[in-house]
Amino acid sequence: MLSRLIFLFVTIPLVELAILLQVGQWIGLWPTVGLVVATGIGGAALARHQGLRAFLAVQRELAEGRLPGRSLLDGLSILVGGAFLLTPGILTDIAGFSLLLPPSRRWIQRAVQRRLERRVREGTVEFRVFTPGGDIFTRQGEVGTRPPRAGDASDSAEYTDHTNSRD
């Protein structure tokens, strides 16, 4: 996990900087700055438009008494895409626009879902449940698990308690 964070927060900005410097050499400083500003403004406007559509879809599904699964996933994708577009860089702009445009957003969502399903089947995904009292329970390989309730001794052995003792 730490190696992935280092990759995300160190390597990607360095690659983005190298790409921006190369683009700056090809088209010049001010056109490059204009490109970064334009994608930020255009991305923010597109994120606002798509986000409003997702919000209205969530409201409509709730009003119809349905759980808004797809709409919530769209909203999360739009939020992440908007954040990518506000980050200066060519790669982050491509990723951001990909998450904002419905056809590519659906493709990315399906790919992430397939990967998550595979990892759940393999048992390599760990879900954590945080309770209001600060207790943390984990269970591997199952979706929709719950922490054990008081007096629920049969399920409590399946969970790992990661809390410090409060004596």
C-alpha positions in Angstrom: 0.0 0.0 0.0 2.8 2.4 0.9 4.5 1.7 -2.4 1.3 2.6 -4.3 1.0 5.9 -2.4 4.6 6.8 -3.2 3.9 6.0 -6.8 0.8 8.1 -6.8 2.2 11.1 -5.0 5.7 11.2 -6.3 6.0 9.4 -9.7 2.9 10.6 -11.3 3.6 14.4 -10.6 7.1 13.9 -11.9 5.8 12.3 -15.1 3.2 15.0 -15.5 5.9 17.7 -15.1 8.0 16.0 -17.7 5.1 15.8 -20.1 4.2 19.5 -19.5 7.8 20.6 -20.1 7.8 18.6 -23.4 4.5 20.1 -24.5 5.8 23.5 -23.5 8.8 23.0 -25.8 6.6 21.9 -28.7 3.9 24.6 -28.5 5.4 27.3 -26.2 5.0 28.4 -22.6 1.8 30.4 -22.9 -0.1 27.9 -25.0 0.8 25.2 -22.5 -0.4 27.4 -19.6 -3.6 28.2 -21.6 -4.1 24.4 -22.2 -3.8 23.7 -18.4 -6.2 26.6 -17.5 -8.7 25.6 -20.2 -8.9 22.0 -19.2 -9.3 23.1 -15.6 -12.2 25.4 -16.4 -13.8 23.1 -19.0 -13.4 20.2 -16.7 -15.0 22.1 -13.8 -17.9 23.1 -15.9 -18.4 19.5 -17.2 -18.0 18.1 -13.7 -20.7 20.5 -12.5 -23.1 19.5 -15.3 -22.5 15.8 -14.9 -22.6 16.0 -11.1 -25.9 17.8 -11.2 -27.3 15.1 -13.5 -26.0 12.4 -11.1 -27.5 14.2 -8.1 -30.9 14.5 -9.8 -30.8 10.8 -10.8 -30.1 9.9 -7.1 -33.0 12.0 -6.0 -35.3 10.5 -8.6 -34.4 6.9 -7.7 -34.9 7.6 -4.0 -38.3 9.2 -4.7 -39.2 6.1 -6.7 -38.2 3.9 -3.7 -35.1 2.4 -5.3 -31.6 2.3 -4.1 -29.4 4.6 -6.3 -26.4 2.3 -6.8 -25.5 3.3 -10.4 -26.2 7.0 -9.7 -24.1 7.0 -6.6 -21.2 5.3 -8.5 -21.6 7.9 -11.2 -21.4 10.7 -8.6 -18.3 9.3 -7.1 -16.7 8.9 -10.6 -17.6 12.5 -11.4 -16.1 13.7 -8.2 -12.8 11.9 -8.8 -12.8 13.0 -12.5 -13.4 16.6 -11.5 -10.5 16.4 -9.0 -8.2 15.0 -11.7 -9.2 17.8 -14.1 -8.4 20.5 -11.5 -4.9 18.9 -11.1 -2.5 20.3 -13.6 -1.2 17.7 -16.1 -2.0 15.9 -19.3 -2.4 12.4 -17.8 -4.7 13.6 -15.1 -6.7 15.5 -17.6 -7.2 12.3 -19.7 -8.2 10.4 -16.6 -10.5 13.2 -15.5 -12.3 13.5 -18.9 -12.6 9.7 -19.0 -14.4 9.7 -15.7 -16.7 12.6 -16.8 -17.8 11.3 -20.1 -20.6 8.6 -19.7 -19.3 6.0 -22.2 -15.8 5.9 -20.9 -17.0 6.2 -17.3 -19.2 3.1 -17.8 -16.2 1.2 -19.2 -14.0 2.2 -16.3 -16.7 1.3 -13.8 -17.1 -2.2 -15.3 -13.4 -2.7 -15.3 -13.1 -1.7 -11.6 -16.1 -3.9 -10.8 -14.6 -6.9 -12.5 -11.3 -6.4 -10.7 -13.0 -6.1 -7.4 -15.2 -9.2 -8.0 -12.0 -11.2 -8.9 -10.2 -10.0 -5.8 -13.2 -10.9 -3.6 -13.4 -14.4 -5.1 -9.6 -14.8 -4.4 -10.1 -13.6 -0.9 -7.5 -10.7 -1.3 -9.9 -7.9 -0.3 -10.3 -6.9 3.3 -13.4 -5.0 4.4 -13.3 -2.9 7.5 -16.2 -1.9 9.6 -15.7 1.1 11.9 -18.2 1.4 14.8 -19.2 4.7 16.5 -17.3 3.4 19.6 -14.1 3.3 17.7 -14.0 -0.5 17.3 -12.6 -1.9 14.0 -13.6 -5.3 12.7 -12.3 -6.9 9.5 -13.5 -9.8 7.4 -11.8 -11.0 4.3 -13.4 -12.0 1.0 -17.0 -11.3 1.7 -19.1 -8.3 0.7 -21.7 -6.8 3.0 -20.5 -8.2 6.2 -21.3 -6.7 9.6 -19.5 -6.5 12.9 -20.8 -8.9 15.5 -23.5 -7.7 17.8 -23.4 -8.0 21.5 -24.2 -11.6 22.5 -23.6 -12.8 18.9 -20.9 -15.3 19.8 -21.1 -17.5 16.7 -20.1 -14.7 14.3 -17.6 -12.9 16.6 -14.9 -15.6 16.0 -14.9 -14.8 12.3 -13.9 -11.2 12.8 -10.5 -9.9 13.9 -10.7 -7.2 16.5 -8.1 -4.5 15.9 -8.9 -2.2 18.8 -6.8 -1.5 21.8 -8.1 -2.9 25.0 -9.9 -0.3 27.1 -9.3 -1.5 30.6 
